[in-house]
């Protein structure tokens, strides 16, 4: 602390003058305040004096009224004496005589109390205390009584009682301020409060302005006021350590918030990221600003975007700010009171339909529930029996959701080797023959209870939300992750007018994923580049295939022949699943491949056309019925060939690698993950395809290392999913006594307003049945039907629903 005596002399005069100026201004303010208070007291006193004058005048009026009443009484008595016959004339004459005697005394009373001096006397009788001001009429009373005999006295008294009852509502005058008089008369200026006020003013004039201000600062009122403000806001230790944002950080935040606008004028997102990265300071310079636990997280994840978000959130928390929503967003999102978080996985297909969106979400639910850190619910579509016959193989149908759930759990436990503790829920769905897909009927989000609406994982988010007409996912859930399984644009381009359809679908996919997801994971670069998306393979292989691979490796280590067959291809027999590419390659290099034979396993809608095309070209393709890839008959094949370029991430390719086989596949973004495995042989041209096939047929595949096997497992896939979807941060948020810091709730964003507007527009458009049908929606999918209500025990849907969940 610096002493005043240590300051340079040059600064002393400046300091003293500024101090005098501040004291003068403070004194002026204090005197102004007191002057204002005195004016208010003076105005109040004037009002009281005016009230006293009015009441004195009322006394005069009362006396005049009394005089008039007496005159009326005399006149009425005189008239009664001449008009009423039966009573004796002597009685009335005596009454008139009494009133004549009283008239001089009444006139004297009126003269005295109506004189101007009465007002002055009343005012002079005011004292400091309250007393009653009355009119002494005892002299009049005594004079009247002395002139009457007993009967007359009783009559007059009875007349007085009647008059009092008749005039009970008349105004009676009392004096408000009365006190025992001191030495005769009390004066207004001698009132005790006035004398006390004058004394205080004299003392105040003697005191200096400095003494006034110091007394005010040290007063009990000021101390209580300070204590009240301190109790309202208690600054935490963490808040003291968080400084405000500096200029580069504010500019970086502005650039990030302005990305939609900058994108419209040609500034790409990667350019904005570089600007933000350059504006952000090095972590070594500002990690000290964050609490130790948050700084440790940022050092583990060296990401300037997370760093900036955490800085902004920490500053807002230190100030006590809390953002509860925006223009389009819901204001109250569920807060989980339990220590265990809830994860809902919503998918578009279910077993026994052996498709990727039925199998992979099932494994994901099992391995997420295995950690026991969160409760998991798998939400799958329920099809009516007529649709089940079209979708499920071998004419397999279920009469109730419970029956299908038992089938799903039994199939899963046979493959993972442990009992998965998660819940299975069903939502109404309808199968579209034209699209060969299942579409939700009604609002899918309503089949997840609000108490469990914490984290949502949407398998195929674009598919689930094309015709979604219900509550916005990001409004109901705290965090929504979408996982893209299918390259829909590639399939659509193969249809009639495919280029035009693909153009519209491309924009619709961008629309719905941006409006309904917080984060999007793409399994490979073969998928559409969607907003908020990153590329990561979050799928693993069935543990059974890894066990097969270990068994084959042991046989080979003992010198036994593990692979006795050549090459094969397995997949659903539709043109888009690689059959067009396979037939073209085999036909073009038929002579180069020589006697090479390929066994093809699969069933599908295009099976007859595919087989006819192969027979017409006389290709060495042997078509066999489809079967499970883990079937014993497929273990001894050495080479798996997959020429498909429409897949996002071929599950069969991963399973073949897990079993220790060679894989020959195209050099395509969908196969990027598999290139790290030595047994994966990729080709770029058709000639290269021939050379890779010959290489695979002439060599033996290498055994998988433990690391390679782990990378193919669902344990590794779950770990990658937790990292890239930000669930590891969300699920661990608040551990170790740390306070939760939710960036999405603390930082208002322009993007949130735009996304909310997109979601609202989508809701309005999907609510129109005509527009739904024109865009290719399955009829009657806006709401579930009566059969769904019967199967799932649902209440029939209401005709009118609240708009946008409001």
NORKALIN-V573509 format. One line per field, one symbol per residue. burial: + if it has 9 or more other ideal C-beta (glycine too) atoms within 8 Angstrom, else -. Layout:
burial->???
This chain:
burial->------+----+--+-------++-++--+---+------+----------++-++++++-+++-++--+--++--++-++----------+++++-++-+++-+++-++--++---++--+++++++--+-+------+--++---+---++--+----------------+-+-+++-+----+----+--++-+------+----+--++--+-----++--------------++--+-----++++++-++++++-++--------++-++--++--+--++-+++--++-+++-----++++++++++++++----+--+-+++--++------+++++++++++-+---+++++++++++++----+++++++++++--+++-++-----+--+-+++-+++-+++-++---+-+-+++++++++-----+++++-++--+---++++++++++++++++++++++++++++++++++++++++++----+--++--++-++++++++++-++++++-+++-+-++--++++++++-++-+++-++-++-----++--++++++++++++++-+++-+++-++--+--+++++++-+-++--++-++--+-+++-+--++-++---+++++++++++++++++++++++++++++++++-+-++--+--+-+++++--+-++++++-+++---+--+---+++-+++++++-+++-++++--++-+----+--+++--++---++++++++++-++--+----+++---++--++-++--++-++-----------++-
